Amino acid sequence: MKTNLRPVETVLSVWENFPMNDQASILVVDDEYDNLYLIHDMLVPQGYRVHLASSGEEVMDLVEGQSPDVILLDINMPGMDGFQVLELLKGNGQTKFVPVVMVTGQGDVSHRIRALELGADDFLTKPVDCMELRARVRSLVKVKAYHDHMIDHQRELEREVEERTRALRRAKESLHEAHVNLKHASLTTIYHLSRAAEYKDEDTGEHIRRMSNYAAAIGRQMNLGERVVEGILYAAPMHDIGKLGVPDRVLLKPGKLDAEEWEIMKQHTVIGANILEGGKTEFIRLASVIALTHHEKWNGSGYPRGLAGKKIPLVGRITALADVFDALTSRRPYKEAMSFGEALEIIKKESGAHFDPKVVEAFLAIEDTILQIKEGSSASKSGFTELPEGTEVPLPDAHPLLHQPLRPLLRVTTKS
C-alpha cells in the first residue's frame, strides 16, 4: 500500500538550478514514496545530490534542459512505465549517455533483456541492498564523469581547432593580400620596364597593351586555358625588352636599315631573353621564351635561330602574329598605319609562311574582339582578369621548346 507521509515536492530540489559541479546528482524514479525516500536516505550520506520523481511524465519534465549523472528507474509505474521512460531517455540527445539503473522487484529475465535492448546500463532488485546500491551508483558516476570529461575535452579541441582555423584563415587572407599587392607591384614594374623598351617609339605604351591583348585573345580562342591566356597577357609586354640594348642610331632610324644595322636590330631577341634569364617562375620563363622567339617564322626564315613550324613555341607563334598586326596598324617613323582591312589581308596572305595557319585561323575568328582591342587600347576592353593567386602559369605540353632549359637557348646568337 502506498503512503503519503511526505509530499515529494518537499524533498525535490529545484531542477532548473541543478548544479553541474563535482557533487554528482542522482535522479530516483519510483511511484512509491517509501522506496523513493529509502534510496534517498541511502545515497545522501555519500555526498550525492538526490532528486526524486514519482512518474515518467515528471522525469521528462525534470531532465528537460539539464540531466543528472545517474538515474535509478523503477519499471512498474502507472501511466508511463519504466520501459517507456527508458526509451525516451535513450532517444534524447541530451540524456542518451546518462547511465540508467533499472530497479524492480521482478526477476523475469525477459524484462532484463528488454531493458538491455532499450539501453539500460545496470539492474537492482528490490528490496535494494544499501552496499550494492552505493557500489553500483559509485561505479556509474565514475563512468558518467569520464564520459563528460571526454565530451568537454572534445569540445575544447573543437574550439581550439576552430580558433586555429580562424587564425590560419586570417593569416592566409593577409598573405593573399600581400601576394596580390606584390603581384600588382611586380606587374606595374614589368609594365613600366616594357614601356622603357618602347619609350623612344611613338605611341608609347599603347603598342604593348594592344599586342598583349591581341595575343591573349588568340590564346583564349585556341582554348589554351585561362591561366595560360592570362600568362600570355602579362608576359607578352616584355617581348621587346631587348630593345633596351639596341643603339638609338639603329632603333630610331627613320629609313630602311642596312645589312649591318639589321643584324644589330635582330640582336634584341637574344638580349631580351638574356635580361629575363634565370626567372624562377613560369611567368618570367614564358616572357623569356616569347622575347627569344617572337620573330621566328612558320617557314623557318625568321630569327634568331631560324626555327620552323611547331619547333617554334606556340606562345612565340601567337605573339609574332599579334606583334606584326599591331605594327601594321600603327604609325611608325618610317611608315603610316594600315587600315584594319588591309592588315587582315596581309595576315591571311602570310598564313603558312610567316604565321602558323592555326594561329591565323584563331585570329580571324575573333575579328570583332581584335577590333575592339584596337579601338579601345585597354586590357579591360577584352574582358581579361588578373592572374589567380600565384603567378605560376602552366605551359602547354604540346610545345617542347617551352620545357627545355633556357640557358642554352639564351646563348644563341644571330647567324652571321
C-alpha positions in Angstrom: 0.0 0.0 0.0 1.2 3.5 -0.9 1.7 6.0 1.8 1.8 9.8 1.6 4.0 10.6 4.7 5.7 13.5 2.9 4.8 15.1 -0.4 7.5 14.6 -3.0 7.7 18.4 -3.6 9.1 19.0 -0.1 12.2 17.0 -0.9 12.8 17.9 -4.5 15.5 20.4 -5.3 14.7 23.0 -7.9 15.8 21.1 -11.1 16.1 24.3 -13.1 19.0 25.3 -10.8 20.6 21.9 -10.9 24.3 22.5 -10.2 26.7 20.8 -12.6 29.7 20.5 -10.3 31.9 17.9 -8.6 28.9 16.8 -6.5 27.1 14.1 -8.5 23.4 14.2 -8.9 21.2 11.1 -8.8 17.6 11.0 -10.0 15.4 8.4 -8.3 12.2 7.4 -10.1 9.5 5.3 -8.3 5.8 5.7 -7.9 6.0 4.6 -4.2 7.3 7.3 -1.9 8.7 4.8 0.7 11.0 3.4 -2.0 12.0 6.9 -3.0 12.9 8.0 0.5 14.6 4.8 1.3 17.0 5.2 -1.6 17.3 8.9 -0.9 18.5 8.2 2.6 21.0 5.6 1.4 22.7 8.0 -1.0 22.6 11.4 0.6 25.2 10.4 3.3 27.6 9.6 0.4 27.5 13.2 -0.7 25.2 12.9 -3.6 22.5 15.3 -4.6 19.4 13.2 -4.7 16.4 14.2 -6.8 13.1 12.4 -6.7 10.3 11.8 -9.2 7.1 9.7 -8.9 6.2 9.3 -12.6 7.6 9.1 -16.1 6.0 12.3 -17.1 7.7 14.1 -14.2 11.0 12.6 -15.2 10.8 14.0 -18.7 9.9 17.4 -17.4 12.8 17.4 -15.0 15.5 16.4 -17.4 14.5 19.0 -20.0 17.4 21.4 -20.2 19.6 19.5 -17.7 20.5 15.9 -16.9 21.6 14.0 -13.8 24.7 11.8 -13.5 22.8 8.6 -12.8 19.1 7.6 -13.0 17.6 4.9 -10.8 14.4 4.0 -12.6 11.5 1.7 -11.4 10.0 -0.5 -14.1 6.4 -0.8 -12.9 4.7 2.6 -12.7 1.2 3.7 -13.7 0.9 5.6 -16.9 4.3 5.7 -18.5 6.2 2.7 -17.3 9.9 2.4 -16.9 10.5 0.9 -20.3 8.8 3.8 -22.0 10.7 6.3 -19.9 14.0 4.5 -20.7 13.3 4.5 -24.4 12.6 8.3 -24.3 15.7 8.9 -22.3 18.0 7.0 -24.6 16.4 8.6 -27.6 17.1 12.1 -26.3 20.4 13.5 -27.4 20.8 15.2 -24.0 20.2 12.2 -21.8 21.2 9.3 -24.0 24.6 8.9 -22.3 23.2 9.2 -18.7 23.6 5.7 -17.0 20.2 4.2 -16.2 19.8 1.5 -13.5 16.5 -0.4 -13.7 15.1 -1.0 -10.2 12.4 -3.7 -10.0 11.0 -6.4 -7.8 10.7 -8.7 -10.8 13.3 -11.2 -11.6 11.9 -12.0 -15.0 14.7 -12.5 -17.5 12.6 -11.2 -20.3 12.3 -7.8 -18.5 16.1 -7.6 -18.2 16.6 -8.4 -21.9 14.1 -5.8 -22.9 15.7 -3.2 -20.7 19.1 -4.0 -22.1 17.8 -3.8 -25.6 16.4 -0.3 -24.8 19.8 0.8 -23.4 19.7 0.1 -19.7 23.2 0.2 -18.1 22.6 -1.9 -14.9 19.9 -3.5 -12.6 18.9 -3.5 -9.0 16.4 -5.9 -7.4 14.0 -4.8 -4.7 14.5 -4.8 -1.8 17.6 -2.8 -2.6 20.7 -3.6 -0.7 22.4 -0.5 0.6 26.0 -1.6 -0.1 25.1 -2.9 -3.5 23.3 0.4 -4.4 26.2 2.5 -3.3 28.7 0.4 -5.2 26.7 0.4 -8.4 26.0 4.2 -8.2 29.6 5.0 -7.4 30.8 3.0 -10.4 28.3 4.6 -12.8 29.1 8.1 -11.5 32.7 7.5 -12.5 31.6 6.3 -15.9 29.5 9.4 -16.4 32.2 11.7 -15.1 34.7 10.1 -17.6 32.2 10.5 -20.4 31.6 14.2 -19.5 35.4 14.7 -19.3 35.8 13.3 -22.8 32.9 15.4 -24.2 34.4 18.5 -22.6 37.8 17.6 -24.0 36.3 17.1 -27.4 34.6 20.5 -27.2 37.8 22.1 -26.1 39.6 20.6 -29.0 36.9 21.7 -31.4 37.1 25.2 -30.0 40.9 25.2 -30.4 40.7 23.8 -33.9 38.1 26.5 -34.8 40.3 29.2 -33.3 43.3 28.0 -35.1 41.4 27.7 -38.3 40.2 31.3 -37.9 43.8 32.3 -37.3 45.0 30.4 -40.3 42.3 31.9 -42.4 43.2 35.4 -41.3 46.9 34.6 -41.9 46.0 33.2 -45.4 43.9 36.3 -46.2 46.8 38.6 -45.1 49.2 36.5 -47.1 46.9 36.6 -50.1 46.6 40.4 -49.7 50.3 40.8 -49.5 50.7 38.5 -52.5 48.2 40.5 -54.5 49.9 43.7 -53.6 53.3 42.3 -54.5 51.9 40.9 -57.8 50.5 44.3 -58.6 53.8 45.9 -57.8 55.6 43.4 -59.9 53.2 43.7 -62.9 53.5 47.5 -62.6 57.3 47.2 -62.7 57.1 44.9 -65.7 54.8 47.2 -67.5 57.0 50.3 -67.0 60.1 48.3 -67.9 58.4 47.2 -71.0 57.4 50.8 -71.8 61.0 51.7 -71.3 61.9 49.4 -74.2 59.2 51.2 -76.4 59.8 54.6 -75.0 61.7 56.0 -78.0 59.0 54.9 -80.3 55.8 56.9 -80.8 52.6 55.6 -79.4 54.5 54.8 -76.2 52.7 52.1 -74.0 49.8 51.6 -76.3 51.6 49.1 -78.5 52.4 46.8 -75.6 48.9 47.0 -74.3 47.3 46.2 -77.7 49.6 43.5 -78.8 49.5 41.7 -75.4 45.7 41.7 -75.6 45.7 40.5 -79.1 47.9 37.6 -78.1 45.8 36.8 -75.1 42.6 36.9 -77.2 44.2 34.5 -79.7 45.2 32.1 -76.9 41.7 32.1 -75.5 40.3 31.3 -78.9 42.7 28.4 -79.1 41.4 27.1 -75.8 44.8 27.3 -74.0 43.1 27.7 -70.6 42.5 30.9 -68.7 45.7 30.8 -66.7 47.9 30.3 -69.8 45.9 33.1 -71.5 46.5 35.5 -68.7 50.1 34.4 -68.5 50.5 35.5 -72.1 48.7 38.7 -71.3 51.3 39.6 -68.7 54.3 38.1 -70.4 53.8 39.4 -73.9 54.5 43.0 -73.0 58.2 42.0 -72.4 58.6 40.7 -75.9 60.8 43.7 -77.0 62.6 44.3 -73.7 65.8 43.6 -75.6 65.4 46.9 -77.5 67.0 48.5 -74.4 70.3 47.1 -75.8 69.8 48.4 -79.3 71.6 51.7 -80.1 69.5 54.7 -80.9 71.0 55.2 -84.3 69.5 51.8 -85.3 66.3 51.8 -83.2 65.3 55.4 -84.3 66.5 55.4 -87.8 63.6 56.7 -90.0 64.6 54.9 -93.1 65.3 51.3 -94.0 68.1 49.6 -92.1 71.2 48.4 -93.9 72.5 44.9 -93.5 74.8 45.7 -90.6 72.1 47.6 -88.8 69.6 44.9 -89.4 71.9 42.3 -87.7 72.2 44.7 -84.7 68.4 45.1 -84.6 67.9 41.3 -84.6 70.0 41.0 -81.5 67.2 42.5 -79.4 65.6 39.0 -79.2 68.7 37.4 -77.6 69.2 40.5 -75.5 65.7 40.3 -74.2 66.0 36.6 -73.4 69.2 37.3 -71.5 67.6 40.0 -69.5 64.9 37.6 -68.4 67.2 34.6 -68.0 67.1 32.9 -64.6 63.5 33.7 -63.7 62.2 31.3 -61.0 58.6 31.3 -62.1 57.0 30.0 -65.3 55.6 33.5 -65.7 59.1 35.0 -66.3 60.2 31.9 -68.2 57.2 32.4 -70.5 58.3 36.0 -71.1 61.9 34.9 -71.8 60.7 32.4 -74.5 58.4 35.0 -76.1 61.3 37.5 -76.2 63.6 35.0 -77.9 61.1 33.5 -80.4 58.6 36.1 -81.4 60.5 36.9 -84.7 60.7 33.3 -85.8 58.6 32.4 -88.8 56.5 29.4 -89.6 58.5 28.7 -92.8 61.9 28.9 -91.0 63.0 32.3 -92.4 62.8 34.1 -89.1 65.4 34.9 -86.5 67.5 34.4 -84.3 67.5 30.6 -84.8 65.6 30.1 -88.0 63.1 27.7 -86.3 60.2 26.4 -88.4 56.7 25.1 -87.8 56.0 23.6 -84.4 59.6 23.8 -83.3 58.7 27.4 -82.6 56.9 27.6 -79.2 53.2 28.3 -79.5 53.5 31.4 -77.4 56.1 32.7 -79.8 53.9 32.0 -82.8 51.0 33.8 -81.2 53.0 36.8 -80.1 54.5 37.0 -83.6 51.1 37.5 -85.2 49.9 39.9 -82.6 53.1 42.0 -82.8 53.0 42.2 -86.6 49.4 43.0 -86.7 49.8 45.9 -84.3 52.9 47.1 -86.2 50.9 47.1 -89.5 48.0 49.1 -88.0 50.3 51.6 -86.1 52.2 54.5 -87.4 56.0 54.2 -87.3 58.8 56.8 -88.0 59.3 55.1 -91.4 55.6 54.4 -92.4 51.9 55.3 -92.0 49.4 53.0 -90.3 47.5 50.5 -92.5 43.7 50.1 -92.3 42.2 47.3 -90.3 41.1 45.5 -93.5 44.5 45.9 -95.2 46.3 44.4 -92.2 43.9 41.5 -92.2 44.6 40.7 -95.8 48.4 40.7 -95.1 47.8 38.3 -92.2 45.8 36.0 -94.4 48.4 36.1 -97.1 51.2 35.3 -94.7 49.4 32.2 -93.3 51.7 29.2 -93.7 54.7 31.5 -94.5 55.2 34.0 -91.6 52.5 32.7 -89.4 51.1 29.4 -88.1 47.9 28.7 -90.1 46.1 27.6 -86.9 47.0 30.8 -85.2 45.8 32.8 -88.2 42.6 30.8 -88.1 42.0 31.7 -84.5 42.9 35.3 -85.1 40.4 35.7 -88.0 37.7 34.0 -85.9 37.7 36.9 -83.4 37.9 39.9 -85.7 35.3 41.8 -83.6 37.4 41.3 -80.4 40.6 42.3 -82.2 38.9 45.5 -83.5 37.5 46.3 -80.0 41.0 46.0 -78.5 42.5 48.1 -81.4 39.9 50.9 -80.8 39.9 50.7 -77.1 43.6 50.1 -76.4 42.7 48.8 -72.9 43.1 45.5 -71.2 39.7 45.9 -69.7 38.0 46.1 -73.1 39.0 42.5 -73.9 37.5 41.1 -70.7 40.7 39.6 -69.2 41.2 39.5 -65.4 44.3 39.3 -63.3 46.1 36.1 -62.7 44.7 33.9 -59.9 46.6 33.6 -56.7 50.2 32.6 -57.6 51.9 33.6 -60.8 52.9 30.1 -61.8 51.5 29.6 -65.4 51.2 26.1 -66.7 52.7 25.8 -70.2 51.2 23.7 -73.0 52.7 20.2 -73.1 52.4 20.2 -76.9 55.3 22.6 -77.3 58.5 21.0 -76.0 60.8 24.0 -76.5 59.0 25.6 -73.6 60.2 22.8 -71.3 63.8 22.9 -72.5 66.4 24.5 -70.2 66.5 28.2 -71.1 70.2 28.8 -70.5 71.4 27.1 -73.8 68.7 28.9 -75.7 69.6 32.3 -74.4 73.2 31.9 -75.6 72.1 31.6 -79.2 73.4 34.4 -81.4 72.2 35.5 -84.8 73.5 34.0 -87.9 76.4 35.7 -89.5 
